[in-house]
Amino acid sequence: MGINSSISRDFIRLENILIIGNGGRENSLAWAIQKNALVKKVYLIPGNAGSERINKCERIKIDINNKNELVEKLDFYKIDLVVIGPEIPLANGLADFLREKHFKVFGPNKDGARLEFSKSWAKEFMQDANIPTANFWKVNSLGEAKKIINSSTIPLVVKADGLASGKGVFIPNSKEECCKAAEAIFNGRFGNSGNVVVLEEKIQGPEVSVFALCDGKRYTLLPTAQDHKRLNEKDKGPNTGGMGAYSPAPLLTEDYLDRIIKEIIEPTINELNKRNINYRGVIYFGLMITKSGPKVIEYNCRFGDPECQTIMPLMDQNFVFLLEKCSMGSLTGDEKMNASDKVSGCVIATSKGYPYKYETGYQIKIGKIDSKDCQIFDSGTSLSESGKLLTAGGRVLSIVCQDKDFDTVFEKAYKNLKEIHFEGIYYRNDIGHQVRKNFTTGN
């Protein structure tokens, strides 16, 4: 799927783009944006060791919390559009600040980012807008949590209310595990993000991700995706930030997507408007397809990672125009996605020990890569003083491939992974098992 190349626009200046963030998501956004011939330079703050391997890309090393210096740099580099990748700067109000300084920004203001940085606020938001989601309890103390857990006749999920890098959700198998999860959160495992705990009814079904680019009033949808959150094969083990993904998700037929639009996406945007929240950015809908229909598990106020790495290679050169239109509140509502015969898949290579304790600083050696319709987006990497590529995070590299079918996509991805070596490298071998016809357990 690519953006319709017939999208009309006034050819105003769109030469210098700034992306804020340091992960695979930001590198894949840069890779998609640089395809546009009008774009001369893509700057990343801070980026990572793989950022400057991308055409037209350059890293800027400053602290985004030093706002005066940030504005000076944006003026110096004549930045035409700022794309904010991660959730923390959005939750801290960076988009608000830059808009006040008259920059075009893709990313919601702090009020819109509450969809992600407060799970209890998002649940109450859904309740008010009659958006289908699991029943929930907002609790302020361990005693209150234990009382609800012990009296519950249904299984519960335990969530830290605030931001926790995708690791603040626990899916216990017993009431005892439930209480332990709540205790860990209230005891400071996620800092202030755990001052409030959300207990949720455990619902069943496959998870899918839907992304709406929103200009405050109107929206356009990106290709759908399916993420793999659990660390281990067969979807076992702890939740992570994401171990791989594929796009589009065949599970979401056109009819079912229409239902999601009517029951979830449009009511979300209507409720934002009702609350006078001018949301200009991407809304990530983390959905579960239950027997009774689609339900929202969570909102994110930014592109998912690794879904973003998976979807960006499906974008054509006009993708950056959509981001700009959203930043200006000028979507027409007629923007459409062209169907493509290609699908995309991503596998994440992590450091040993992730998502818990892990060591970094190991040299990464990359052998002979099949680069046809394949990308490697650095996620957690750095360069040594002598220029060697080193591990610098839990999720290290995103290996992404496209082809006519998912079997070929993942065959290429895993072939490339065999050419990548660093101490303790770990990855799941069953990413995309739902859509790989030739996949069998143990492959």
QUIQUI-V8770 format. One record per pair of residues at least 12 apart in sequence whose C-alpha atoms are under 10 Angstrom apart, sorted by the first residue. I is the first residue (numbers start at 1). J is the second residue. If there is no record, write none. Layout:
i=[I,I]
j=[J,J]
//
This chain:
i=[1,1,1,1,1,1,1,1,1,1,1,1,1,1,1,1,1,1,2,2,2,2,2,2,2,2,2,2,2,2,2,2,2,2,2,3,3,3,3,3,3,3,3,3,3,3,3,3,3,3,4,4,4,4,4,4,4,4,4,4,5,5,5,5,5,5,5,5,6,6,6,7,7,7,7,7,7,7,8,8,8,8,9,9,9,9,11,11,12,12,13,13,13,13,13,14,14,14,14,14,14,14,14,14,14,14,14,14,15,15,15,15,15,15,15,15,15,15,15,15,16,16,16,16,16,16,16,16,16,16,16,16,16,16,16,17,17,17,17,17,17,17,17,17,17,17,17,17,17,17,17,17,17,17,18,18,18,18,18,18,18,18,18,18,18,18,18,18,18,18,18,18,18,18,19,19,19,19,19,19,19,19,19,19,19,19,19,19,19,19,20,20,20,20,20,20,20,20,20,20,20,20,20,21,21,21,21,21,21,21,21,21,21,21,21,21,22,22,22,22,22,22,22,22,22,22,22,22,22,22,22,23,23,23,23,23,23,23,23,23,23,23,23,23,23,23,23,23,23,23,23,23,24,24,24,24,24,24,24,24,24,24,24,24,24,24,24,24,24,24,24,24,25,25,25,25,25,25,25,25,25,25,25,25,25,25,25,25,26,26,26,26,26,26,26,26,26,26,26,26,26,26,26,26,26,27,27,27,27,27,27,27,27,27,27,27,27,27,27,27,27,27,28,28,28,28,28,28,28,28,28,28,28,28,28,28,28,28,28,29,29,29,29,29,29,29,29,29,29,29,29,30,30,30,30,30,30,30,30,30,30,30,30,30,31,31,31,31,31,31,31,31,31,31,31,31,32,32,32,32,32,32,32,32,32,32,32,32,33,33,33,33,33,33,33,33,33,33,34,34,34,34,34,34,34,35,35,35,35,35,35,35,35,36,36,36,36,36,36,37,37,38,38,39,39,39,39,40,40,40,41,41,41,41,41,41,42,42,42,42,42,42,42,42,42,43,43,43,43,43,43,43,43,43,44,44,44,44,44,44,44,44,45,45,45,45,45,45,45,45,45,46,46,46,46,46,46,46,47,47,47,47,47,47,47,47,48,48,48,48,48,48,48,48,49,49,49,49,49,49,49,49,49,49,49,49,49,49,50,50,50,50,50,50,50,50,50,50,51,51,51,51,53,53,54,60,64,64,65,65,65,67,67,67,70,71,71,71,71,74,74,75,79,79,80,80,80,80,81,81,81,81,81,81,81,81,82,82,82,82,82,82,82,82,82,82,82,83,83,83,83,83,83,83,83,83,83,84,84,84,84,84,84,84,85,85,85,85,85,85,85,86,86,86,86,86,86,86,86,87,87,87,87,87,87,87,87,87,87,87,87,87,88,88,88,88,88,88,88,88,89,89,89,89,90,90,90,90,90,90,90,90,90,90,90,90,91,91,91,91,91,91,91,91,91,91,91,91,91,92,92,92,92,92,93,93,93,93,93,93,94,94,94,94,95,95,95,95,95,95,96,96,96,96,97,97,99,103,103,104,104,104,104,104,104,105,105,105,105,105,105,105,106,106,106,106,106,106,106,106,106,106,106,106,106,106,106,107,107,107,107,107,107,107,107,107,107,107,107,107,107,108,108,108,108,108,108,108,108,108,108,108,108,108,109,109,109,109,109,109,110,110,110,111,111,111,111,111,111,112,112,112,112,112,112,112,112,112,112,113,113,113,113,113,113,113,113,114,114,114,114,115,115,115,115,115,115,115,116,116,116,116,116,116,116,116,116,116,117,117,117,117,117,117,117,117,118,118,118,118,118,118,118,118,119,119,119,119,119,119,119,119,119,119,119,119,119,120,120,120,120,120,120,120,120,120,120,120,120,121,121,121,122,122,122,122,123,123,123,123,123,123,123,123,123,123,124,124,125,125,125,125,126,126,126,126,126,128,129,129,129,129,129,129,129,129,129,130,130,130,130,130,131,131,131,131,131,131,131,131,131,131,131,132,132,132,132,132,132,132,132,132,132,133,133,133,133,133,133,133,133,133,133,133,133,134,134,134,134,134,134,134,134,134,134,135,135,135,135,135,135,136,136,136,136,136,136,136,136,137,137,137,137,137,137,138,138,138,138,138,138,138,139,139,139,139,139,139,139,140,140,140,140,140,140,141,141,141,141,141,141,142,142,142,142,142,142,142,142,142,142,143,143,143,145,145,145,145,145,145,145,145,145,146,146,146,146,146,146,146,147,148,148,149,149,149,149,149,149,149,150,150,150,150,151,152,152,153,154,154,154,154,154,155,155,155,155,155,155,155,155,155,155,155,156,156,156,156,156,156,156,156,156,156,156,156,156,157,157,157,157,157,157,157,157,157,157,157,157,157,157,158,158,158,158,158,158,158,158,158,158,158,158,158,158,158,158,159,159,159,159,159,159,159,159,159,159,159,160,160,160,160,160,160,160,160,160,160,160,160,160,160,160,160,161,161,161,161,161,161,161,161,161,161,162,162,162,162,162,162,162,162,162,163,163,163,163,163,164,164,164,164,164,164,164,165,165,165,165,166,166,166,166,166,166,166,167,167,167,167,167,167,167,167,167,168,168,168,168,168,168,168,168,168,168,169,169,169,169,169,169,169,170,170,170,170,170,171,171,171,171,172,178,181,182,182,182,182,182,183,185,200,203,203,203,203,203,203,204,204,204,204,205,205,205,205,205,205,205,205,206,206,206,206,206,206,206,206,207,207,207,207,207,207,207,207,207,207,207,207,207,207,207,207,208,208,208,208,208,208,208,208,208,208,208,208,208,208,208,208,208,208,208,209,209,209,209,209,209,209,209,209,209,209,209,209,209,209,209,209,209,209,209,210,210,210,210,210,210,210,210,210,210,210,210,210,210,210,210,210,210,210,210,210,211,211,211,211,211,211,211,211,211,211,211,211,211,211,211,211,211,212,212,212,212,212,212,212,212,212,212,213,213,213,213,213,213,213,213,213,213,213,213,213,213,214,214,214,214,214,214,214,214,214,214,214,214,214,214,214,214,215,215,215,215,215,215,215,215,215,215,215,215,215,215,215,215,215,215,216,216,216,216,216,216,216,216,216,216,216,216,216,216,216,216,217,217,217,217,217,217,217,217,217,217,217,217,217,217,217,218,218,218,218,218,218,218,218,218,218,218,218,219,219,219,219,219,219,219,219,219,219,219,219,219,219,219,220,220,220,220,220,220,220,220,220,220,221,221,221,221,221,221,221,222,222,222,222,222,222,222,222,222,223,223,223,223,223,223,223,223,223,223,223,223,224,224,224,224,224,224,224,224,224,224,225,225,225,225,225,225,225,225,225,225,225,225,225,225,225,225,225,226,226,226,226,226,226,226,226,226,226,226,226,226,226,226,226,226,226,227,227,227,227,227,227,227,227,227,227,227,227,227,227,227,227,227,228,228,228,228,228,228,228,228,228,228,228,228,228,228,228,229,229,229,229,229,229,230,230,230,230,230,231,231,231,231,231,231,231,231,232,232,232,232,232,233,233,233,233,233,233,233,233,234,234,234,234,234,234,235,235,235,238,238,238,239,240,240,240,240,240,241,241,241,241,241,241,241,242,242,242,242,242,242,242,242,243,243,243,243,243,243,243,243,243,243,243,243,243,243,244,244,244,244,244,244,244,244,244,244,244,244,244,244,244,244,244,244,244,245,245,245,245,245,245,245,245,245,245,245,245,245,245,245,246,246,246,246,246,246,246,246,246,246,246,246,246,246,246,246,246,246,246,246,246,247,247,247,247,247,247,247,247,247,247,247,247,247,247,248,248,248,248,248,248,248,249,249,249,249,250,250,251,251,251,252,256,256,256,257,259,259,260,260,260,260,260,260,263,263,263,264,264,264,264,264,265,265,265,268,268,269,278,279,279,279,279,280,280,280,280,280,280,280,280,281,281,281,281,281,281,281,281,281,282,282,282,282,282,282,282,283,283,283,283,283,283,284,284,284,284,284,284,284,285,285,285,285,285,285,285,286,286,286,286,287,305,305,305,306,306,306,306,306,306,306,306,306,307,307,307,308,309,309,309,309,309,309,309,309,309,309,309,310,310,310,310,310,310,310,310,310,310,310,311,311,311,311,311,311,312,312,313,313,313,313,313,313,313,313,313,313,314,314,314,314,314,314,314,315,315,316,316,322,340,341,341,341,341,342,342,342,342,342,342,342,342,343,343,343,343,343,343,343,343,344,344,344,344,344,344,344,344,344,344,344,344,345,345,345,345,345,345,345,345,345,345,345,345,345,345,345,345,345,346,346,346,346,346,346,346,346,346,346,346,346,346,346,346,346,347,347,347,347,347,347,347,347,347,347,347,347,347,347,347,347,348,348,348,348,348,348,348,348,348,348,348,348,348,348,348,349,349,349,349,349,349,349,349,349,349,349,349,349,349,349,349,349,349,350,350,350,350,350,350,350,350,350,350,350,350,350,350,350,351,351,351,351,351,351,351,351,351,351,351,351,351,351,352,352,352,352,352,352,352,352,353,353,353,353,354,354,354,354,355,355,356,357,358,358,358,358,359,359,359,359,359,359,360,360,360,360,360,360,360,360,360,360,360,361,361,361,361,361,361,361,361,361,361,361,362,362,362,362,362,362,362,362,362,362,362,362,363,363,363,363,363,363,363,363,363,363,363,363,364,364,364,364,364,364,364,364,364,364,364,364,364,365,365,365,365,365,365,365,365,366,366,366,366,366,366,366,366,367,367,367,367,367,367,368,368,368,368,368,369,369,369,369,369,369,369,369,370,370,370,370,370,370,371,371,371,371,372,372,372,372,373,373,373,373,373,373,374,374,374,374,374,374,374,374,374,375,375,375,375,375,375,375,376,376,376,376,376,376,376,376,377,377,377,377,377,378,378,378,378,378,378,379,379,379,379,379,379,379,379,380,380,380,380,380,380,380,381,381,381,381,381,382,389,390,391,391,391,395,395,395,396,396,396,397,397,398,398,399,399,399,399,399,399,400,400,400,400,401,401,401,405,405,405,406,406,406,406,406,406,406,407,407,407,407,407,407,407,408,408,409,409,410,410,410,410,410,410,410,411,411,414,414,414,414,414,429,429,429,430,430]
j=[222,223,247,248,311,312,313,314,315,316,337,338,339,340,341,342,343,344,222,223,311,312,313,314,315,316,317,318,319,336,337,338,339,340,342,222,314,315,316,317,318,319,320,321,322,335,336,337,338,339,315,316,317,318,319,335,336,337,338,339,316,317,318,319,335,336,337,338,318,335,336,318,321,322,332,334,335,336,318,321,332,335,321,322,325,330,38,321,38,80,38,39,79,80,81,36,37,38,39,40,41,78,79,80,81,320,321,324,34,36,37,38,39,40,41,42,78,79,80,81,34,38,39,40,41,42,43,56,74,77,78,79,80,81,82,30,33,34,39,40,41,42,43,44,57,74,77,78,79,80,81,82,83,320,30,41,42,43,44,45,57,58,59,60,74,77,78,79,80,81,82,83,84,105,33,42,43,44,45,46,47,59,81,82,83,84,85,86,105,106,43,44,45,46,47,60,64,82,83,84,85,86,89,44,45,46,47,48,64,83,84,85,86,87,88,89,44,45,46,47,48,49,50,51,59,85,86,378,379,380,381,46,47,48,49,50,51,85,86,305,306,309,377,378,379,380,381,393,395,396,397,398,47,48,50,51,305,306,308,309,348,376,377,378,379,380,381,395,396,397,398,399,85,86,302,303,304,305,306,307,308,309,310,312,377,378,379,398,44,45,46,47,48,51,83,84,85,86,303,305,308,309,377,378,379,44,47,48,50,51,52,53,54,57,85,308,309,312,376,377,378,379,51,54,305,306,308,309,310,311,312,313,375,376,377,378,379,398,400,42,83,85,303,308,309,311,312,313,315,319,320,42,43,44,47,51,52,54,55,56,57,83,312,320,51,53,54,55,56,57,309,312,313,315,375,377,54,309,311,312,313,314,315,316,317,318,319,320,56,312,315,316,317,318,319,320,321,323,54,55,56,57,317,319,320,55,56,315,316,317,318,319,320,316,317,318,319,320,321,317,318,317,320,56,80,317,320,55,56,57,55,56,57,58,77,79,54,55,56,57,58,59,79,81,82,56,57,58,59,60,74,77,79,82,57,58,59,60,61,82,83,84,58,59,60,61,62,63,64,70,84,58,59,60,61,62,63,64,59,60,61,378,379,380,381,382,377,378,379,380,381,382,383,392,377,378,379,380,381,382,383,384,387,388,389,390,391,392,376,377,378,379,380,381,382,383,389,397,377,378,379,381,377,378,377,73,89,94,89,92,94,94,97,98,98,97,98,101,103,98,103,103,103,104,103,104,105,324,103,104,105,106,320,323,324,327,95,98,99,103,104,105,106,107,323,324,327,95,104,105,106,107,281,320,323,324,327,105,106,107,108,281,302,303,106,107,301,302,303,304,305,107,165,300,301,302,303,304,305,107,108,110,113,114,116,117,163,165,300,301,302,303,110,113,116,117,163,164,165,301,107,109,110,113,107,108,109,110,111,112,113,114,116,117,301,302,108,109,110,111,112,113,114,115,116,117,118,163,301,109,110,111,113,117,108,109,110,111,112,113,107,108,109,110,107,108,109,110,113,280,108,109,110,111,109,110,327,327,328,323,324,325,326,327,328,280,281,323,324,326,327,328,213,214,215,279,280,281,282,302,322,323,324,325,326,327,328,213,214,215,279,280,281,282,283,301,302,303,323,326,327,214,215,216,277,278,279,280,281,282,283,301,302,327,277,278,279,280,281,301,277,279,301,272,275,276,277,278,279,272,275,276,277,278,279,280,281,283,301,277,279,281,283,299,300,301,302,162,299,300,301,272,283,284,298,299,300,301,161,162,163,283,284,298,299,300,301,302,161,162,163,164,193,299,300,301,160,161,162,163,193,196,198,299,138,159,160,161,162,163,196,197,198,297,298,299,300,136,137,138,139,159,160,161,162,196,197,198,199,138,161,162,161,298,299,300,135,136,137,138,198,200,296,297,298,299,136,138,268,271,272,275,264,267,268,271,296,271,263,264,267,268,269,270,271,272,274,263,264,267,268,271,262,263,264,265,266,267,268,271,294,295,296,260,263,264,287,292,293,294,295,296,297,200,201,203,264,287,288,293,294,295,296,297,298,157,199,200,201,202,203,288,295,296,297,156,199,200,201,202,203,156,157,158,198,199,200,201,202,158,197,198,199,200,201,159,161,196,197,198,199,200,161,182,195,196,197,198,199,186,194,195,196,197,198,182,183,186,195,196,197,179,180,182,183,184,185,186,187,196,197,179,182,183,158,178,179,182,183,186,197,198,199,175,176,178,179,180,182,183,179,179,199,174,175,176,178,179,182,199,175,176,178,179,175,175,201,201,175,200,201,202,203,171,172,173,174,175,178,199,200,201,202,203,170,171,172,173,174,175,178,198,199,200,201,202,203,169,170,171,172,173,178,181,182,198,199,200,201,202,203,170,171,172,177,178,179,180,181,182,185,197,198,199,200,201,202,171,181,182,185,193,194,196,197,198,199,200,181,182,184,185,186,189,190,191,192,193,194,195,196,197,198,199,185,190,192,193,194,195,196,197,198,199,190,191,192,193,194,195,196,197,198,190,191,192,193,194,189,190,191,192,193,194,241,190,240,241,355,229,239,240,241,242,305,355,190,229,238,239,240,241,242,355,356,181,185,189,190,193,194,197,239,240,241,181,185,198,199,238,239,240,182,185,199,238,239,200,202,238,239,202,199,197,194,196,197,198,199,197,197,297,288,289,290,291,295,297,288,289,290,291,287,288,289,290,291,293,294,295,226,251,287,288,289,290,294,434,225,226,227,228,229,249,251,286,287,288,289,290,294,295,296,297,224,225,226,227,228,245,247,248,249,251,252,285,286,287,288,289,294,296,297,223,224,225,226,227,245,247,248,249,252,284,285,286,287,288,296,298,299,304,307,222,223,224,225,226,248,249,252,257,260,261,265,283,284,285,286,287,299,303,304,307,223,224,225,265,282,283,284,285,286,299,300,301,302,303,304,307,308,224,261,265,269,281,282,283,284,285,303,279,280,281,282,283,284,302,303,322,323,325,326,327,331,269,278,279,280,281,282,283,322,323,325,326,327,329,330,331,333,269,278,279,280,281,282,322,323,324,325,326,327,328,329,330,331,332,333,269,270,272,273,276,277,278,279,280,281,326,327,328,329,330,331,266,269,270,272,273,277,278,279,280,326,329,330,331,332,333,266,269,270,279,280,326,329,330,331,332,333,334,265,266,269,280,281,282,283,322,326,329,331,332,333,334,335,282,322,326,331,332,333,334,335,336,337,261,265,282,283,335,336,337,247,248,282,311,312,314,315,336,337,247,248,249,307,310,311,312,314,315,337,339,343,246,247,248,249,250,251,252,257,307,311,245,246,247,248,249,250,251,252,286,304,306,307,308,310,311,344,345,244,245,246,247,248,249,250,251,252,286,287,306,307,310,345,431,432,434,241,242,243,244,245,246,247,249,286,304,305,306,307,310,346,431,432,240,241,242,243,244,245,246,306,307,347,348,428,430,431,432,241,242,243,244,245,306,242,243,244,355,428,243,244,350,354,355,426,427,428,426,427,428,429,430,427,428,429,430,431,433,441,442,428,429,430,431,433,441,428,430,431,354,355,356,355,354,355,356,394,395,304,305,306,354,355,394,395,304,305,306,307,347,348,355,395,305,306,307,346,347,348,349,350,395,398,426,427,428,431,305,306,307,309,310,345,346,347,348,349,398,399,400,427,428,429,430,431,432,305,306,307,308,309,310,311,344,345,346,347,348,400,431,432,306,307,308,309,310,311,343,344,345,346,347,400,401,402,406,409,410,431,432,434,435,307,308,310,311,312,314,342,343,344,345,346,402,406,432,310,311,314,342,343,344,345,343,432,434,435,434,435,289,434,435,289,289,293,294,294,293,294,285,287,293,294,295,296,293,294,295,285,287,294,295,296,283,284,285,283,285,283,329,301,326,327,329,301,323,324,325,326,327,328,329,301,302,303,323,324,325,326,327,329,300,301,302,303,304,323,326,299,300,301,302,303,304,298,299,300,301,302,303,304,297,298,299,300,301,303,304,298,299,300,304,299,348,379,398,345,346,347,348,379,395,398,399,400,344,345,346,346,344,345,346,347,375,376,377,398,399,400,401,343,344,345,346,347,375,398,399,400,401,402,343,344,345,346,400,402,344,400,342,343,344,345,373,374,375,400,401,402,338,339,340,342,343,344,402,337,338,337,338,335,404,402,403,404,405,373,401,402,403,404,405,406,409,401,402,403,404,405,406,408,409,373,374,400,401,402,403,404,405,406,408,409,410,374,398,399,400,401,402,403,405,406,407,408,409,410,412,413,431,432,374,375,376,377,397,398,399,400,401,402,409,410,413,414,431,432,376,397,398,399,400,401,410,413,414,417,427,428,429,430,431,432,376,377,378,379,395,396,397,398,399,400,417,426,427,428,431,378,379,380,394,395,396,397,398,399,417,420,421,422,424,425,426,427,428,379,380,391,393,394,395,396,397,398,422,424,425,426,427,428,380,391,392,393,394,395,396,397,422,423,424,425,426,427,394,395,422,423,424,425,426,427,394,424,425,426,393,394,395,426,394,395,394,394,392,393,394,424,391,392,393,394,423,424,380,381,382,390,391,392,393,394,396,423,424,381,382,383,384,389,390,391,392,393,422,423,381,382,388,389,390,391,392,421,422,423,424,425,381,382,383,384,388,389,390,391,392,421,422,423,381,382,388,389,390,391,396,397,420,421,422,423,425,388,389,390,419,420,421,422,423,389,416,417,418,419,420,421,422,416,417,418,419,420,421,415,416,418,419,420,412,413,415,416,417,418,419,420,401,412,413,415,416,419,400,401,412,416,401,402,403,412,400,401,402,403,409,412,399,400,401,402,403,409,412,413,416,398,399,400,401,402,413,416,397,398,399,400,401,413,416,417,396,397,398,399,400,391,395,396,397,398,399,391,392,393,394,395,396,397,398,392,393,394,395,396,397,398,393,394,395,396,397,396,422,422,422,423,425,425,426,427,422,425,426,417,420,413,417,412,413,414,416,417,420,412,413,414,416,413,414,416,435,436,437,432,433,434,435,436,437,438,432,433,435,436,437,438,439,436,438,432,436,429,430,431,432,433,436,439,436,438,427,428,429,430,431,441,442,443,442,443]
//
